[in-house]
Amino acid sequence: MFKRNSRRHIVVSGPKNLHKIHSATKSGIKKTFLNYGHDCTLEGISDDYDIEYAPGDSLLARFRRWLVRMRVVSETSKLYTHHLRSFGAISAERRRQLKFYPYAIHPFSLGRIVWAGIMMVVILYQFVITSFLYILFDFRDPNFSFDPILNIFRLFFDSFLILNVLMNFFTGFYDEPMQKVMLDFPSIFKHYLRTNLIPDVLSSFPTYVDIFYKMNTKQMAIILWITIFRFLLIRTFTAYSKILANYFQINHFNYMTAMVIVYTILFWHVMCCVIEFIRSNIVYYNRFEAFYDTSETGYHLNDVAWIKYINSLHHKSLLLYNSGYGKTIPKTELEIILIYFVWYGSSLFCIYILAMIMEINTGKTSSALKYDAMERQLKEYMRHKQLPTQMRARILTYYEFKFQKKYFRENEILSTISEQLRQEMNMHACKKLVENVTFFRNLPLNLLVRIISCLKIEVFLVNDVIIRANTPGVSMYFISTGTVAIYTKSGKEVCHLEDGAHFGEIALLIKNTFRIASVVAVEVSEIYRLDQKDFVKAINPYPDLLANIQHIAEERMEVTSMLDEYNKREITSQRRDIL
């Protein structure tokens, strides 16, 4: 009956294997299903990929398993990705990675999330402290040096920038056209080279060489200009912020609002520090001995430097607001050019921030904002109807799975396109279903098109009953994404079916028949339903295929009946033992 493959959790394949149901040991996968909300009683299933890759109980083995868990795809990725929407798909992706790309880092792994959080802290430090150093940087002074404690921070945080480049060489990426995560190193290198390799290398160039040996004025000037490349990290900061926003499911409105605030603060801070440095050290040279303490170890920051920083924010903000020259009138042509650049740059930035604010407020061009508006309406409707908390959570889960946080009106879209385009869209939407479901393989194209056009998509939440035993059956079901549990009439959980599986085909072949098993959703599942009347019209011209399906249905009826009978006998035996 049920054969074991990489996309199913099956415990039986015939009568002789009935004992396996009770002899197998429990595995950690049950905890996963319990987290989804399904209390799994099925035994004999296993997805302990990390134990298979790093067996043993030693400290080194446990550390290796931790590394595996950190770099393979995380279970939470099903909440914020489009192509990994079920536990079965995630399990298959893990095994593909460990089999073919064991040393790659999955872009939807927990390790990638942790690294994104670390790098956001590092980049914020680089923007804030590197800019502040321009207030202190007097590279023309041959005795200039930073405080030893500050040098330790520079060395520590700058090292993360080099590690970030190395990490990206091992981290895969999601190829949108192919709808697949690429984990092979040649593809990763080519993609990284086309995107962020050059900015990352420039921004990670070590600028702490002055810590290890004395540098002259010219060398310090070179270090200064190299430090400017640190601001290219804004691209990396934006990319990592989106990763964390997706992981923590921060809605579009809150994310955009936070980005506006962060970008505005960083822009004002960086520009004020850079302008202060250029006007005091480049345009015309002034020494600010009053802001430094001289000692044997060089110049050290004291409280007066903070006063200088605050004054810089005040006077340079006049430049950024295009409302004046600051504290002093420009004295050279170079300074006048600098001021013009600052005026135009700050104007463009203000326009950019204003555009972001308009997008947040209107949401006319953002499907994510429209989804947020729809979600707010839904919450208000549920509050008005005084629905219980658990039901509200289930409804919100349904909407989130259905729309993936992007609002669209499917009926209006389909009504505006031709029949040919609509048919092509349906075929493409069901592409993975056709690839995964053995029922659809080797079917004539005309029949496949007719069957797919009859499919009706349904979304089932955790513990939703899809079909119930001893009830009339009129439909067959195909699992696009998700996991379902099969129960006998007596209530015994016997197996799980995942992406690509199908069930309920007996109802298509035998009229007025009753279901021999119950099917319950283990996780949020997207399932296609094929009604009996539509199936009969489509398959009548293909008697061979009909005979094949009848054979599968007979096998399932036989084995399910045997399992149910076996379970009843065991329960009776246990009761006798108790008595």
N, C-alpha and C positions, 0 to 999 in steps of 0.2 A: 504494500500500500504506500505509506509515506516513506520516500527514500531520502537518505541524508545527503545534503549538499551544503555548499558554503553559505547559502542564503536562508536556511531553515534550522530550527531547533527541533529535531525529531528524535523520538526515543524508541520507536518500534518500526519494524518493517515486515512483520509477519507473526503468526501465532507462536513460533518457537522462541521469539524474543520478548514475550510478555513479561517475563520475570525481570527484565531490565528496568521496568518502571520503578520497582521498589528496591532494587539492589544498587542503583547508581547513587553517587554521593551528591550532596548539594554544592552549588558553586556560587561564586560572587555575583553572577549575573542577576540573581534574585534580588539582591540589594538594589541593583539598577532599576529593575522593574518596580520595586517598592517605592523608589524615589519618584517614579512616574505616577504612582498612585495605584498600581496593581499589585495585590498580594498574591504572588506566584506560589503555587503548591507543586509545580512540576519539578521532577527530579531528573538528573541525568543530562542536564544541559550545561555547557561550559563555554566561557569566552575569556578565559584567563590567558590572554595573549602575552602578558608580561612574564608570567611564570614559565610559559613555553620558551620564551626568548632568554630568560635568565633564571634557570632553576636553582634551587638550593635555598638554605636558610641562613647563610653566613651574612656578615655585615656587608661584604662586597656584593653579594647577590642581591640583597635588598636595595643597595644603592643603585645597582644597574637597573633593577625593576623600576625604581623611582625615575631614573633617567628616561626609561622607555615611556612611562606614563606622561612625562613632561613633554616629549617630542611627538607623540602620536596624536591623532585627532581626538579632541575632547568630546565627551558626551554632550556637553552644553552647546556644542556647535549646531545641533539640530534646532536651536532656538533662533539663530541669526544667520543661517545659510540657506540657500535655495536648493542645493543639490544633495545635501545630507540632512534629510528630514525624518529619518527613522533610525531606530537602533540597529536594524539589519544593515542599512547602508553604511553606518558608522563602523560597525564591526568588520564589514568587508573592506572598507578603506584602511582600517588598521592593519589587517592581515596583508593587504597589498603593499603597504608601506614597509612592513617588517620583512616581507619576503624579497622585495625587489630593491627597496631603498632604505635599508636599516639605519643609515647614518644621517638621513635627511630630517629636517624639522618641518613638521606639517604647519601650514599657515593658520590652521584652525586648532592648534594644540594649546594646552594650558601653558606650556613653556613660552609660547609666543605672546600670550596675554601678559604673563609676568614680566617678560622682557620689555613689552610695550610700556608697562607702568614704570619700570626702572628707568627707561630711556626718557620718558616724559619728565621725570624728576631731574635727570642729568641735563637735558636740554634747557629746562627752566633755569637751572643753575648757570649754564653757559651764557644764556641771554642776560641774566641779572648781574652776575659777578663779572663776566668778561666786559660788559658795558661799564660797570662801576670802576673797573681797573683803568679805563681811559681817563678817569678823573685823577688817578694817582700816577699814571704812566708819564714819567719825565725821562724818556729814553736818551735825551741829549746829555744828561748828567752822567759822567763816567762812574760815579759812585752809587748810582741808583740800583736798588735791589728790593725784592719783595720780602715781606716777613716770612720766616720759616714755616709758621703754621699755615699761612696762605699758600705757600709753595706745596705743602702736603695736599691741600685740597685741590690745587691745580693738577697735580700729578694724578691724584685718585680719579677725579671726574673726567679728565682728558683721556685716561686709559679706557674708559667705557666707550668712547667714540670709536676707537680702533677695534674694540671687541664687537661693536655694532656692525662694522663692515664685515668682519669675519662671520658673524652670525647670519648675515644676509646671504652670504655665499652658500650656506647650508639650508636656507629656508625656502621651501617651495612657494608657489604662487598659484592662484586660481586663474585659469585660462577661460575667459568668458566665451569666446567663439566656440571652443571645444567643450565647454561646460565640464571641465575636468581639472583636478589639482595636479600640477606638474611638479614632480619631485626628482627628476633626473638632473644631475649637476650641469650638463651642457645647456639644457633649457633654462635652468636657474641663472647661469652666468649670462646668457644672451639677454634674458629679460632684465636682469640687474644692470647690465651694461646700457641697455636702451632707456632705463628709467633713472635710477638714483645713484649709480656707482660714482660718477664724476663728482656730483655735489657732496656725497658722503666722504669721498677720499679727500677733497679739498677742505671740508669742514673738520676732518679728524686729523689733519696734519699736526704733528706734535709741535707745540709752541712753548714747551717747558724746558728747552735745552739750556736756558740761562740758569737753571737750577744747578746744573752739573759743572759748568765752567764759565769763567768770566767772559762777557761779551763786550765788544766795542760799540760805539754809537751807531755805526752803519748796520751792524748785525742786529742790534735792538730794533732799528727801524724796519728791517725785514720781518722780524718777528711780529711787529705791530701790524703790518699790512697783511700778513698771513692770518692774524687773528680775526680780521674782518670777515674771512670766509666762514667763521663760526655762524654767522647769521643765515647761511644757507640751510641751516638745520630747521628752519621754519617749515620746509617741505616734509621733513621727517616727523616733526612735531605734529603736523596736521594729520599725516597718515596714521600715526600711532594713536592719536586722539579718536579717530574714527573707529579703530579696532576696539578700544576700550568702550566707546559709546555703544557699539554693536553688542559687545559681550555683556555689558551691564544693562542692555536694553533701555538706554536713555532715549527718550522721544526726541524728535527732530527739533521741536521748539526749544526745549531746555538745552540741547546741544548747541544750537546756533546762538542762543543767548549767552551761554558760557564762553563760546569762541569770540564773540564780539567784545566781551569784557576783557578777556585775556589778551587778545590782539591789541586792543586800545592801550592797555596798561604797558604792555611790552614795547609798543611803538613809541610811546611818550618817553619811557625810561631810556631805551636805547638811543633815540635821537638826541635827547638832551645831553646824555653822556658823550656821545660822539661829537656833537657840535661844540661842547665845552672843550674837548681835547683839541679839536682842529683849530679853533679860534685862539687857544692859549699856547699851543705848541707848534702848529704848522704855519698858520697865516702870519702870526707874529709871535716871536719867542719871548715868553715871560717865565721867570722862575717863581715858584710859589713855595719859598722856604717856610712860610708861616704855617703851611698845612702839613709839614713833615717834622719828625724828630730825627735829628742826625745822631748816629751812634756808630759803633764799630761794625755792626752788621748791615748798615745801610739805612734806607729810609723806611719808616714804619708809620702805619696809619694811626692817627689819633682822632679825638673827638671833633677837631676843627674840620677834618675832611668831610664829616657828615654835614656840617654847616655849609661847606662849599657845594656839596651835592644838592642840598635843599635849595640854595640860591640858584644853582644851575637849572633845576627844574622850573623855578619861578621865571627867570629871565629868558631861558630858551623856549619856554612855552609861548612867549610872545611871538617868537619866530614861527613856531609851529601853527599858531592861530592866525598867522599873517597880519598881526596887529602891531608890529614894531620890530626894531632891530635887536631888542634885548637890552642889556645893561650899557653897552657901548655902541657908538656909531661905527659902521665899517670904515676902515682906514686904508685898505688896499683893494686893488681890483680883484685879486684872488678871493678876498673875503666877500666882496659883492657877489661874485659868481656863486660862492657857497650859499649865500643867503637866498639867491634866486632858486637854486636847486632845492633848498629846504622848503621854500614856499610852494613850489610846484609839487614836490613830493608829498608834503603834508596835505595839500588840496586833493590830490588823487587818493590818498589814504582815507580822507574824510568821505569822499564820494563812495569808496568801496564799503566803508562801514555803514554809510547811509543805505546803500543797496542791500546789505545784509539785514539791516533793521526792517526795511520795507518788505523783504521776503518773509521775515518772521511775522510781521504784522498782517500782511495780506494773504500769503499762502496760495496765491492764484497760480503760481507756476511750480508748486511743489506738491507732489502726490503724498509725500510723507506728512506734510502739514494738513492736508485734507483728511488723511487717516486720523491724525490727532483730533481734528474737529469732529469727525464721525465718532471717535471713541468717547469724546466728551458728551456728545449727544446720547450715545448708548448708555453711559453711566447715569446721565440725568433721567433717562427713560426708566432704567432699572430702579433708581431711587424713587421715582414717582409710583412705580408699580409695587414698591416695597418688597422686592425680591430678596430671598435670604442670601447671606454672604457667599455660601458655597455655590449657589446657582449663578451668582454674578461672576464669580471667578471662572466657572466653566464657560459661560457665554463669552467672556473676554478672551479666554484661551482659544475658543473656536474662531473668533474674529481675527486674532493674531495669526493663527495658522492659515486661515483662508486668504488673508490679504498680505501677509508678510510685511506689515507696517507700511504698505504702499497702497493707497486707495485707487480703485479703478471701477468702472461700470462695464462689466463684461457684456451685458445684453445690448447696450448701446453700441459698443465697439463691433460686435458680431453683426448687428443689423445694418451696418454701413458698408460692409464688404460683400464681394460677390460669393456665390456658392462655391466656385472653384477655390478661391482663397480661403474660405472658411474650412473647406475640406482639407486643404494643405496644412492649415493651422492645427486642426484636430489631429492629423497624422503626426505632426511634429510634437504636439503636446503629449501624445501617447507614445512617443518614440521609445522612452525608457521602459514603458509598460510592455511594448511589443518585444523589446530586447530581453526583458527579464522573464516574462510569462511563457513557459514552455507550450502552453495551449495555443499561442499565436504563431509559433515557429512553423515554417514551411507551409503556411496557408497561402492559397492563391490571393493575389493582390486585390482582386475584385471583392472576394469574400471578406478580406481583412478590412477593407474600406467600409463595407456595409456593416460589419460588426462594430467597428469603432464609432461609426456615426450613430449607433444605437446605444452606446454606453452613456450612463448617467453618473456623474461624479457625486460622491457623498463624503462628508467628513465626520468621523466618529471620535469622540473624546474617550479618555481613559475610563474603563469599566462600562462603556456603553454596550448594550447587547445588540449585536448585528443581526443574528438569527437565533431563534429559540427552539429547542428540541420539542417535538410533538406538536408543532404548528405547521400549517400548510405552507409549502414552498413554491414560489413562483419566479424566483430570480437566482442568478448565479453572480458571484462576486470575484473581482480581481483586485489584488492589493497593489496599488501603485507605490505608496510609501507607508510604512508602519509595521506593527506587529499585532497579531491577534492570537488568542488562546482558544483551543478546541476542548470542549467538555462533552463527556458522554451524557446519556439521559439520566444516569444516576448522580451526576455532578462531579465526576472525576476528571481533573485536568490531565490531558494526555499528550498534548504537543503544542508547539507554537508555529505559526506560519508568518513569513516575513515578505519583504519586497519580492514581487514576481509570482507569488503563490496565488492559487485560486481555490474556491470552495463553493459548495452549493450547487454543483453541476447536476446532481441527481434530480433537482426540481425541473431542470430543462428537458429531461428525457422522459420522466414519468409524470403524467398529469395526476393531479389530486393526491400527490404523495405528501407524507409528513416528514419533517426534518428529523434526522437520526442523531443530531448533535447540536449543541449550542456553541455559538462563536461570540467571544467578548473581546473588545479592543484592549490591548495591553498598554498602548501608548496612543497619542493622537495619530490617527491613521486616515490617509486619503485612499478611498476605495471606489472602484467603478462597478456599477450594477448593470447587469444585462438581464432584461426581462424575458420570460419564456416566449411570449408572443413574437417579440422581435427576433429572438434566436431561431425560432421555427421558420420564419420567413427567409432568413439569411442562409440557413444551412441545408435546406431541402435539396438544392441541386448538388450536394456533396455527400453522398451516402457513406463513403469510406471514412470520412472524418467523423461522421455521426456514430459509426460503429466503434471507432477508437475511443470516443468520449464515453460511450456506453460501457466499454470494458473498464475504464478508469472508475466510473461510478459504481460498478458492481464490486470492484475490489475494495473501495472505500466502505461501502455498505457492509461487506462481509467482515472486514477487520474491525470496524467500529462496533458492530454487533458483538463480536468476540470479546473486545475490550470491555464492553458494558457487562456482558455475562460474567467475565472473569472478575470484575470489580464487585458484582453482586455476590458471587460465591465467597470472595475474600471477606466481605463485610459480614456475611452470615457466619463464616468460620470464626471471626473475631468475637462476635456476640456469643457464640457457643463457649469459647474459651473463657470469656468473662463470667458466664453463668456457671 
